[in-house]
Structures are given as C-alpha cells and as structure tokens.
Amino acid sequence: MSTAPITAETTVGEIVRVAPIRARILEKLGIDYCCGGKKTLADACRGKQLDVRTVAALLTAIDDAPAAATPNPDALGLAALCDHIEQVHHRFLREELPRLDFMTRKVAAVHGEHEPRLLEVRTVFDHFAGAMVTHTNEEESTVFPAIRQLDADALEAAAGRDALRTMLGKLEAEHDAAGAALARLHELTDGFQPPEWACNTFRALYDGLETLERKTHEHVHAENNILFPRARANCGAV
C-alpha cells in the first residue's frame, strides 16, 4: 500500500482514515481513534506512555497485511458512505443491543451480589443502548437524508446547510458521550476479562461488550473523521 509516512504529528483519525486495518493496532494499544481522532500520534502515545516511533512502526508494518473484505469508508462517496453506515454499523446495533440488554440484565441479577460492578455495567449499558437507538434513528430519519441531498446538490442553500452543520455538531457530542460510556464499561470489566468463576453467559457478555466497543469505534470513526468533515466541506464556508 502506498501511503504518506506516519509521523508523530499525524492525527490518529487520519492514520485510520487512510488504512482502516491500522485500527487493529490502535485498539490493542488502547488508543482512541474515533472521538479522539483529532489528537496527534505523539499526544495519543504520550497519554498511554507509549513510544511513538515503536507505534508508528507497528502501524506501518500492518499496511502489508491482506486487505479486509469490507470496503474502505474513505473510498466511498457521501451517499454511499451513509448507506454503508446504515447497512453495517446501524444493522449491527439493531441486532446486538437487544442481545446484550438481555445478558447485562441476567448477569447483573445472578452475579451482582458477588461482583457489584456488574450492577453498574448494567446501568451504563442501558443508558448507552438507549442513547444509541435515539442517535441512529435521528441519523436515518434526518441527518443522512440531508447528506444525501447535499451529495446530489439538492439541499436548500442557506437554511438547510446551516441546520445540517448544527445537527453534525450535536451528533459528535453524542459520540463523545458514547465513547465515555464504552470507556467506563472497559474499566468496570477489567478490559472485558471475566473472572475465573464466571459462567458461560457471563463470559459471552464480556465478549459481546468487547465487540461492541470495537464496532462502535469503527462506526464513530467513519462519521467523525470521514463523513462529517466531508459533509461540512460540501456545505461551504460558514
């Protein structure tokens, strides 16, 4: 893959935008590339006490790995990217959130007395899930149709574009809240590592929450670092 060299001043959002496969490395290192996508690699590494040159080398090395079967969001147009987010990320949430809702409720009820943190896991997840359902519904009913109109050069000039800018800012704030909830779940579950005595449902829950974190990071990255900046650029100067 031929890409610009990764430097200490490259933002982590740009690093993943160019080559989504690099997200695997950042996820393993605990570096937030979605809500924290505007940070430079140097700042992100400093926050995790990592050597920036070593991390840059790891990121560069993975570029030679086989390409993923899913499309690179950066290669899609605005309308196609909205379709991709709905078909991949929103569909994942519609299928997975009810399953995790059942498991967080069950595991907290059965094991909460022995492991009190599970009660907070249930509360944090419940708030996260409710917020994400509202968030994705608003994207599909209001924001994405406006972006598709923008892509087709059919969005009313002033009022429509100003309204879209406002909506994008609101969605980004909601992404920050979702990221904070996922970070709290990560902390409460010791990095999604179940205790030795955990039952199969307990273990399946933690595995599901880990996948939810990874998939949500990919989802937010596609919007914060690709879709929304392009939509703003197409809206023209404020």
C-alpha positions as a printed Julia matrix, in Angstrom:
238×3 Matrix{Float64}:
   0.0     0.0    0.0
   1.38    3.4   -0.98
   0.54    6.0    1.65
   2.16    9.03   3.22
   4.61    8.19   6.02
   3.21    8.14   9.53
   4.82   10.82  11.69
   4.42   11.91  15.29
   2.23   14.8   14.07
  -0.16   12.65  12.01
  -3.55   12.56  13.69
  -4.79    9.15  14.74
  -8.03    9.75  12.83
  -6.05   10.32   9.65
  -3.96    7.22  10.3
  -7.08    5.04  10.28
  -8.86    7.01   7.55
  -6.08    6.18   5.1
  -5.87    2.49   6.1
  -8.67    1.12   8.31
  -6.69   -2.03   9.07
  -4.47    0.12  11.31
  -7.36    0.38  13.77
  -6.43   -3.13  14.96
  -3.13   -1.85  16.33
  -4.64    1.23  17.96
  -7.4    -0.85  19.56
  -4.85   -3.2   21.1
  -2.89   -0.25  22.47
  -5.99    1.42  23.88
  -5.64    4.5   21.65
  -8.94    6.2   20.81
  -9.03    6.93  17.08
 -12.72    7.86  16.8
 -13.73   10.53  19.35
 -10.02   11.2   19.92
  -9.25   11.2   16.21
  -8.01   14.79  16.16
  -5.1    14.02  18.51
  -1.66   13.62  17.02
   0.01   10.24  17.32
   2.56   11.84  19.64
  -0.14   13.12  22.01
  -2.02    9.83  21.93
   1.15    7.85  22.71
   2.13   10.25  25.46
  -1.22    9.69  27.14
  -0.64    5.92  27.12
   3.1     6.13  27.94
   3.99    4.52  24.61
   7.0     5.15  22.39
   5.7     6.98  19.32
   8.38    5.54  17.0
   7.54    1.99  18.01
   3.82    2.57  17.49
   4.44    4.2   14.1
   6.5     1.18  13.08
   3.72   -1.2   14.13
   1.18    0.81  12.16
   3.37    0.87   9.08
   4.03   -2.88   9.3
   0.34   -3.78   9.29
  -0.1    -1.95   5.98
   1.37   -5.02   4.31
  -1.32   -7.33   5.76
  -4.04   -8.61   3.39
  -6.77   -6.07   2.78
 -10.03   -6.54   4.62
 -13.07   -7.74   2.68
 -15.16   -4.74   3.76
 -14.82   -1.51   1.78
 -12.66    1.34   2.97
 -15.12    4.07   4.06
 -12.73    6.71   2.75
 -13.19    5.36  -0.79
 -16.98    5.87  -0.73
 -18.96    8.93  -1.78
 -21.2    10.72   0.71
 -24.41    8.89  -0.19
 -22.66    5.52  -0.43
 -20.99    6.1    2.94
 -24.38    6.83   4.53
 -25.64    3.55   3.03
 -22.59    1.69   4.35
 -23.02    3.05   7.88
 -26.7     2.1    7.92
 -26.19   -1.35   6.43
 -23.14   -2.28   8.51
 -22.99   -0.29  11.74
 -26.65    0.51  12.37
 -27.64   -3.04  11.49
 -25.07   -4.39  13.94
 -26.54   -2.25  16.74
 -30.12   -3.26  15.94
 -29.15   -6.92  16.17
 -26.68   -6.77  19.07
 -28.12   -4.27  21.53
 -31.2    -6.4   22.41
 -28.98   -9.45  22.97
 -26.61   -7.53  25.23
 -29.55   -5.92  27.02
 -30.81   -9.38  28.0
 -27.36  -10.57  29.08
 -26.45   -7.48  31.13
 -29.77   -7.76  32.92
 -29.39  -11.5   33.57
 -25.74  -11.45  34.66
 -26.29   -8.48  36.97
 -29.28  -10.21  38.57
 -27.47  -13.54  39.07
 -23.95  -12.38  39.93
 -24.36   -8.75  41.04
 -24.2    -9.6   44.73
 -20.87  -11.38  44.29
 -19.48   -8.82  41.8
 -21.18   -5.43  42.49
 -19.57   -3.79  39.44
 -21.97   -5.78  37.26
 -24.8    -3.59  38.55
 -23.05   -0.52  37.16
 -22.25   -2.39  33.94
 -25.98   -2.91  33.55
 -26.76    0.77  34.25
 -24.06    2.13  31.93
 -25.04   -0.24  29.13
 -28.74    0.61  29.5
 -28.03    4.33  29.12
 -25.62    3.7   26.23
 -28.1     1.49  24.35
 -30.98    3.92  24.74
 -28.86    6.83  23.56
 -27.54    4.91  20.55
 -31.03    3.88  19.44
 -32.15    7.52  19.52
 -28.9     8.6   17.84
 -29.11    6.16  14.92
 -32.82    6.84  14.41
 -32.07   10.55  14.07
 -29.27    9.83  11.61
 -31.5     7.67   9.42
 -34.58    9.92   9.56
 -32.99   13.36   9.35
 -29.22   13.66   9.03
 -28.39   11.07   6.39
 -31.24   12.16   4.07
 -29.88   15.71   4.29
 -26.36   14.48   3.48
 -27.7    12.5    0.5
 -29.43   15.66  -0.73
 -26.17   17.53  -0.25
 -24.36   14.88  -2.28
 -26.91   15.32  -5.07
 -26.6    19.11  -4.86
 -30.28   19.27  -3.9
 -30.07   20.62  -0.33
 -31.58   24.09   0.05
 -28.74   26.56   0.19
 -28.68   28.52   3.44
 -31.19   27.18   5.94
 -30.72   23.51   5.06
 -26.94   23.65   5.2
 -26.88   25.61   8.45
 -29.27   23.09  10.0
 -27.08   20.22   8.85
 -23.98   21.78  10.42
 -25.85   22.13  13.71
 -27.01   18.51  13.59
 -23.49   17.27  12.91
 -22.19   19.08  15.98
 -24.92   17.51  18.09
 -24.1    14.02  16.79
 -20.41   14.5   17.57
 -21.28   15.45  21.16
 -23.35   12.26  21.39
 -20.37   10.31  20.07
 -18.27   11.72  22.9
 -20.86   10.53  25.43
 -20.94    7.07  23.82
 -17.14    6.9   23.95
 -17.16    7.79  27.63
 -19.72    5.05  28.34
 -17.64    2.46  26.49
 -14.53    3.54  28.36
 -16.4     3.08  31.64
 -17.53   -0.41  30.58
 -13.93   -1.23  29.68
 -12.83   -0.13  33.14
 -15.62   -1.9   35.03
 -14.9    -5.21  33.26
 -11.09   -5.13  33.63
 -10.74   -4.81  29.88
 -13.55   -7.33  29.29
 -11.71  -10.07  31.17
 -14.17  -12.25  33.12
 -13.14  -13.78  36.44
 -12.19  -17.45  36.61
 -15.5   -18.38  38.2
 -17.63  -16.71  35.5
 -20.41  -18.77  33.89
 -20.81  -19.08  30.13
 -23.37  -16.26  29.92
 -21.03  -14.02  31.92
 -18.19  -14.81  29.52
 -20.39  -14.33  26.46
 -21.47  -10.95  27.8
 -17.91   -9.69  28.16
 -17.04  -10.98  24.69
 -20.07   -9.16  23.3
 -19.2    -5.93  25.08
 -15.66   -6.1   23.7
 -17.03   -6.5   20.18
 -19.47   -3.65  20.81
 -16.6    -1.38  21.79
 -14.6    -2.24  18.68
 -17.54   -1.93  16.3
 -18.68    1.35  17.83
 -15.19    2.79  17.47
 -15.26    1.87  13.78
 -18.74    3.39  13.48
 -17.82    6.68  15.14
 -14.58    6.9   13.18
 -16.45    6.6    9.88
 -18.66    9.5   10.89
 -16.38   11.82  12.91
 -13.31   11.53  10.71
 -14.75   10.88   7.24
 -18.47   11.52   6.7
 -18.99   14.63   8.82
 -15.85   16.54   7.7
 -16.76   15.89   4.05
 -20.35   16.97   4.61
 -19.17   20.17   6.28
 -16.78   20.85   3.4
 -19.59   20.38   0.9
 -21.76   22.8    2.89
 -19.29   25.55   2.04
 -17.97   28.3    4.26
 -19.97   29.2    7.37
